[in-house]
Amino acid sequence: MIEKNISPTPSADDGRKPRSDGEQSRERLLHSAIRLFAGQGYAKTSTRELAQAAGTNAAAIRYYFGDKAGLYRAAFSHQLSNPQDNIALYEQPHFTLRQSLEGFYAQLLAPMQQGEIARDCMRLWCREMLEPTGLWAREVDQNIRAEHEALTRVLARHLGTPANSDDMHRLAFSIASLALQHMVGADVLHTLRPQLLESPHAIDTWLARLTDYALAMADVERRRLATPPSTTQRQAEGPA
């Protein structure tokens, strides 16, 4: 989370407490690490650079994160959340398809409410894909897979088709890509049309629009599934 401006002298009835110096030091280290690892990669970023960027020393890295690898793991996972918590937002038996898609996009777009730190995290994830340390592969296997499969189950339930069909996986990937484009391409979007991302209201508008777009995609797939394939299509697809 982005560091909040908290008054150093809260009133007696203020339940919030100012962050300790330790918490602030840890947060500065973490945010500096996200930026440096995203820009330079793990191998080319030294502990000295990390400490200097945060205005601290290498001992602080050892104290809070164990070592550089521990700091990198913390930076990589900073905006990642529990997949079961994410799935609970869209895979509910009583949800309409609209409600499920709203929940799906809500958890995907939530990090974008954090502004620049969200873009830095996305740059770091892209860097990890290009210069893998194993963290991205683990994220795909342990978390992204479960969330994707949950979405295919939701779509299959509403479209009345097997959840593990290629059609449902294809549709799930396409629906997810609508939001992923905004996340991966946030720098481009911010450059060309910054007002589309610059406020919570702007993100809420994206949430509503993406839900409408995804419903349209699902409707196209529903109609396609209801249309018997032509002889030419059956021949092209070959035996089942």
Protein Blocks (a to p, Z undefined) as FASTA:
>chain_A
ZZddddfbdcfklmbdcddfklmmmmmmmmmmmmmmmmnojmlpcfklmmmmnopafklm
mmmnopamlmmmmmmmmmgccfklmmmmmmcfkbcfklmmmmmmmmmmmmmmnommmmmm
mmmmmmmmmmcghlmmmmmmmmmmmmmmmmmmmmmmmnopafkbmklmmmmmmmmmmmmm
mmmmmmmmmmmmmmlmmpfklmmmmmmmmmmmmmmmmmmmmmmmmpccdfklmmmnopZZ
